[in-house]
Amino acid sequence: MKKLFLLTSCLVISFISFGQSTQGDGPFSQLIIRGVTLINGNGAPPISPVDIVVENNIIKKIQVVGYPGVEIRESRRPQLAAGGRELDCSGMYLMPGFVDMHGHIGGNSQGADPDYVFKLWMGHGITTIREPSGRGVDFAMDLKMKSERNEIVAPRIFVYTGFGQGSSEEISTPEMAREWVRNNAKKGADGIKF
């Protein structure tokens, strides 16, 4: 009986530790994605192989480093800066991220915390969302700022507020509408959802 208990305990502990994954590394001052096939989204055929240089979260250079079926010439490759990171993506494809134009972040009250929703979106290639502030502009702005500072793993967030959202009374005059728009702009909202 003791052996069965010990074996069961070891299995449970191994499953628990196996299921826990760590966050990825980064951000990096420089990241070079090497040897990838690029689908750039403009309707042209894929380009391969290319090295893509990303510095401080901005694509700085896309360098064609060879031709399909021909060995890559190292002299064509961008140089890795000190403290940078390279990813060998030979045989892989890279394309622009998707934009979700109406993505509610949700929250614990809806059964999924923002961290889960963000990872789900990112895992499906959604790198930018327009959030119509279902939980309020302050909630969405807090997450937007954390994303911009790389404090959380999240897509780029554009915060839109529903017209009149957060107003204590019905907006019934042009002056009230202007004041409401100004207040939302001060809070940092990117636009208005009608």
C-alpha positions in Angstrom: 0.0 0.0 0.0 2.9 2.4 0.8 4.5 1.7 -2.6 1.2 2.5 -4.3 0.8 5.7 -2.4 4.4 6.7 -3.1 4.0 5.9 -6.8 0.7 7.9 -7.0 2.3 10.8 -5.2 5.3 10.9 -7.6 3.0 10.8 -10.6 0.8 13.6 -9.3 3.8 15.8 -8.5 5.4 15.1 -11.9 2.1 16.0 -13.7 1.7 19.2 -11.7 5.3 20.3 -12.4 5.0 19.3 -16.1 1.9 21.4 -16.5 3.6 24.5 -15.2 5.3 26.4 -17.9 7.5 29.5 -17.6 7.1 32.8 -19.5 9.3 33.1 -22.6 12.5 35.1 -22.5 12.7 38.8 -23.6 12.2 41.4 -24.5 15.6 41.8 -26.1 17.4 44.9 -27.2 18.0 43.1 -30.5 16.4 39.9 -31.9 17.3 38.4 -35.2 15.0 35.8 -36.7 17.2 33.8 -39.1 16.5 31.9 -42.3 12.7 32.3 -42.2 10.3 32.3 -45.1 8.5 35.6 -45.0 4.9 36.1 -46.1 4.6 39.9 -45.9 0.9 40.2 -46.5 0.9 42.3 -49.6 -0.1 39.5 -52.0 3.4 38.8 -53.3 4.9 35.3 -53.2 6.8 34.3 -50.0 10.4 35.5 -49.7 13.0 33.0 -48.5 15.4 32.9 -46.7 15.4 36.2 -44.9 16.9 37.4 -41.6 14.7 39.9 -39.7 16.3 42.3 -37.3 14.0 43.5 -34.4 15.4 46.2 -32.1 13.4 47.5 -29.1 10.2 45.8 -30.5 10.5 47.5 -33.9 11.4 45.7 -37.1 14.5 47.5 -38.3 15.7 45.4 -41.2 14.5 42.5 -43.4 17.5 41.1 -45.2 17.4 38.5 -48.0 20.3 36.2 -47.2 20.0 33.7 -50.0 17.7 31.9 -52.4 15.6 28.7 -52.0 17.8 25.6 -52.4 21.0 27.6 -52.3 23.3 27.7 -49.3 23.1 30.9 -47.3 26.1 33.2 -47.6 27.1 34.3 -44.1 28.5 37.6 -45.4 24.9 38.7 -46.2 23.7 38.1 -42.7 23.1 41.0 -40.2 25.4 40.9 -37.2 24.1 40.1 -33.8 24.7 42.9 -31.3 26.0 42.2 -27.8 23.2 41.0 -25.6 21.0 40.2 -28.6 19.2 36.9 -29.3 19.0 34.9 -32.5 16.3 32.4 -33.4 17.0 29.8 -36.1 13.8 29.6 -38.0 15.0 27.8 -41.1 12.1 25.9 -42.7 9.5 28.0 -40.8 7.2 30.8 -42.0 6.6 34.3 -40.6 3.7 36.5 -41.4 2.1 39.7 -40.0 -0.1 39.3 -36.9 -3.8 39.5 -37.1 -5.8 42.5 -35.8 -9.0 41.8 -33.9 -11.2 44.9 -34.4 -13.7 44.0 -31.7 -12.0 42.0 -28.9 -13.4 42.1 -25.4 -10.8 41.4 -22.8 -13.3 40.1 -20.3 -12.2 39.4 -16.8 -12.6 37.1 -13.8 -16.3 37.9 -13.6 -16.7 36.4 -17.1 -14.8 33.3 -16.3 -11.4 34.2 -17.9 -8.8 36.5 -16.6 -7.1 38.9 -19.0 -3.8 36.9 -18.9 -5.6 33.8 -20.2 -7.4 35.8 -23.0 -4.2 37.5 -24.1 -2.2 34.3 -24.3 -5.1 32.7 -26.3 -5.1 35.6 -28.7 -1.3 35.6 -29.1 -1.3 31.9 -29.6 -3.7 32.3 -32.5 -1.6 35.0 -34.2 -3.7 38.0 -32.9 -1.1 40.7 -32.1 -3.3 43.8 -32.0 -6.8 44.3 -30.6 -9.3 47.1 -30.6 -11.0 46.8 -27.2 -14.4 48.5 -26.9 -14.0 48.9 -23.1 -16.7 46.5 -22.0 -15.3 46.8 -18.5 -14.7 50.5 -18.6 -12.0 52.7 -20.0 -9.9 52.7 -16.8 -9.7 48.8 -16.8 -8.7 48.7 -20.5 -6.2 51.6 -20.2 -4.5 49.9 -17.3 -3.9 46.8 -19.4 -2.9 48.9 -22.4 -0.2 50.7 -20.4 1.1 47.4 -18.9 1.3 45.9 -22.4 3.2 48.9 -23.7 5.7 48.7 -20.8 6.1 44.9 -21.4 4.9 44.2 -17.9 2.4 41.6 -19.2 2.3 39.3 -22.2 -0.4 40.9 -24.3 -1.2 42.1 -27.8 -1.0 45.8 -28.7 -4.2 47.3 -27.3 -6.2 50.2 -28.8 -8.9 51.3 -26.3 -12.2 52.5 -27.7 -15.1 53.6 -25.5 -18.8 53.2 -26.3 -20.4 56.5 -26.8 -21.6 57.9 -23.5 -19.9 55.1 -21.5 -19.0 56.3 -18.0 -21.2 59.4 -18.2 -23.4 60.0 -15.2 -26.3 61.3 -17.3 -27.6 60.9 -20.9 -25.6 62.9 -23.4 -28.1 65.1 -25.1 -26.3 68.2 -26.3 -23.3 68.9 -28.5 -21.6 70.5 -25.6 -22.1 67.5 -23.4 -20.8 65.3 -26.2 -17.7 67.4 -26.7 -17.0 67.3 -22.9 -17.4 63.5 -22.9 -15.0 63.1 -25.8 -12.4 65.4 -24.1 -12.6 63.4 -20.9 -12.1 60.1 -22.7 -9.1 61.6 -24.6 -7.6 62.7 -21.3 -7.9 59.2 -20.0 -6.0 58.0 -23.1 -8.8 56.4 -25.1 -7.8 55.8 -28.8 -11.3 56.3 -30.2 -15.0 56.0 -29.8 -17.2 52.9 -30.7 -20.6 53.8 -32.1 
